[in-house]
Amino acid sequence: MTEQHVDDQTLREELNVFGFSDTEIDTYLAVLEHGETTVRTVSDEADVTQRAVYNIAERLEDRDLVTVNGHASPTTIRAHPPEEAIDSLSGRLESIAPTLEDRFNATEPQAPEIQIVKSRETAVKRLREGISEAEHEVLVAVPEHTYEDIEPELQAAVDRGVLVFLLIGGMEDLDDDKPRLDRSAPVVRSWSESLPFMYAADDEAAMIGHSGVISGTHVDEGAVTVKQDNLAGSIVGLYFGAYWPAATELHVRDPEPLPRTFEWFRHAALEAALHRREGVELEAEVTTVESREITGTLSQVRQAFVQPSTNDYTLETSLYIETDDGEVSIGGPGSFIEEYEGDTVTLRPVDE
């Protein structure tokens, strides 16, 4: 195989990548030209003062690129064979790789990840991936003809304990589909297909776009995917603040068995609402984000997930607990009107 040589400019650029300054490059190349030479010769050829050559030579020696013979008179600088120098540089990079990897894994991107989606195939793929990766909750709004494309992922999410809110455009008769929908989401509503489609998972990742993208009928329209909690949270707010209230309730599953501990606040609020619709009184044990324990009878559930809505303002989702010190209000992540922000919630019937 023929060896590839680079020109001087490329050589200098590559050495810059390894952290060499221009004067260090001039000095090092001058030494390489001679193999071993005096400080004066390097100074003349690199156009660097002799004092600077001494300082640079010490730094090059620290990198195992040269050896400075200070016992000789005059002092000489000997270049190490390039193969050894490259091995030394590579070894230094490899030695810090685990630390760099640890730091990289421990940080999150500071800029939001935003991508544009134009094709139906890509949009459906992102929907499936978002549902499959959700750990706590996924919100979905799709036209009826797209439901079958994501039904397996929705049912798998429910099976692993993920809370699913589902809006299906154009669906009116549920008689034949109720068993399937019961496996796909605890709450299903019907919406106008003219609204955008979307999904949001765990308040961290989301996608929203023109219904034509998911239908494959408007190639000029697009969808946007985001992976950043503030942007995803805005889409969640749009879903519950605009889409959900305007839709018609089609299906609500039966309450789940209790007691149960919930790590996702909206899941606890929904389950509390479902049990209270059945006339069941509940006790709640809440651990707040400040690690405070609050226990008592559940006196109110403020929510708009199922009918009848019991919240006083849009997006209000709160649990009120009657404690020995009086009634206190608990909200979910980012709550500021309630007295406490809940972390985990355990619900059980009062008679247990």
ABEGO torsion letter per residue (X at the ends): XBBBBBBAAAAAAAAAAAGBBAAAAAAAAAAAAAGBBBAAAAAAAAGBBAAAAAAAAAAAAAAGABBBBAABOBBBBBBBBAAAAAAAAAAAAAAAAAAAAAAAAABBBABBBBBBBABAAAAAAAAAAAAAABAABBBBBBBAAAAAAAAAAAAAAAAAGBBBBBBBBGBABAAAAAAAAAAABABBBBBBAABBBBBBBGGABBBBBBAAAAAGABAABBBBBBBBAAAAAAAAAAAAAAAAAABBBABBBBBBBOBBBBABAAAAAAAAAAAAAAGBBBBBBBBBAAGBBBBEBBABBBBAABOBBABABBGBBBBBBBBAAEBBBBBBBGBAABABBBABBBBBBAAX
